[in-house]
Amino acid sequence: MKRLILLFSLLAPCAYTEEKKPVEEKIYISARHIIILQADLENVWGTYYFAVINRTDTPLPFSTPIMLPLEAIDVKAQDGLKPEEIEKDKQGVLHMKTKTFPKGMTLLGVGFQCKIPTGTSSVDLHFSPLFPIGELSVAVSNTTPLSLTAEGLEPGLPDMLTGSPYTGIMKRQPLATGETVTVRLAGVPTGRATLWWSGLGFASVLFLGSAYWVVRSRRRDR
């Protein structure tokens, strides 16, 4: 059932239109991007979700840079990707190597880890798009004390995530290449007494994230 919910939710449009994309473009990244965050005593853990859309009936090759926070110290291939399919270039930018995608939409996810400064209850993460992004959402589990703020992002999540176990912020307007967004994650646990909810919440994100994430852009005119 959750898989069906995911598939239907992927059809939902985002506020960004793709009219500027060349009509002849046959394979591309969806306009909607979602980042889910969690934290323990020492680290912020996150997953960045996006999708590749193949509009043809034939499998096509595709590669792309992947946006991660500048503070990321480790990455891990997750949904739809294998470890050998991602790598960093000499400048430290993560890339998905050329990969063949079938007709339709393919869900992809990349996990990352960021260190939390000792003794602090908040941490800033800086995201800088490597290509134009139509709609960016950042979410945390609503079962933890974590909260999010960012200049230019408003409280809320895509409509199809209403009722999901997340709360978050989003930017409905397009983000230009290189336009940096600073996301502040507050409510980070600072003592052993808070470790239990962090571990429980992170497990919840890992389990539920694959069922509720949405990275669908508006369908093109046929």
C-alpha positions, 0 to 999 in steps of 0.5 A: 500500500505504501508503495502505491501511495508513493507512486501516486504521489509522484504524479503530483505537480510542483509549483515550478513549471518546466516550460524552459526545458527543451521539448526534445529533452528525453531524460532529465531530473525532476524539479522537486527535491526533498532532504530529510534530516535527523541528528544524534549527539555527534552527527546530522544524518540526512538523505537527499531524494530526487528522481530521474525521468525518462520520457521515452520507451527506450532505456537511456543513459544519464549522469548528474552532479548531486547536491549535498551540504557543504558540511558533509563528511561522508556519503552513502548510496541509498534508494536506486543507487549502488556504491560504485555508481557515485563518486567525487571529482577532484573538486569534491563534488559528488556525481552519479556516474552514467547509469541507464534508466528505464522508461518512466520515473526512477527514485534515487537517494543519497545519504550523508553525514555532517559533524555537530560542533561539540556542545551546540544544540543547532547546526547550519547546513549549506546547500548550493544547487549544481543545476537549477532546482524547481522546488526544494523541501527540507523535513524532519520527523515530527516525533523529535524536538528538531526544528528547521529554519532558513531564509527564503524558505517557508514552513510547509511541505508538498501537499501530498506529504500532508499527514505524513510523520514530518514537518519542514520548510520549503522553497516553492520558487526555483533555485538558481545554480550556485544560489546558496541556502543555509538551513539551520537545524535546531533542537539537536540533542546535547546529553545522553538523556536525549539519545533514545529519541534520536535513535528512534526518530532516525529509524523512523525516518529511514523506514518511512522516508522511502514511503513518503518522499516525493520528487515529482516535477510537473508533467510536460505538455504531451 
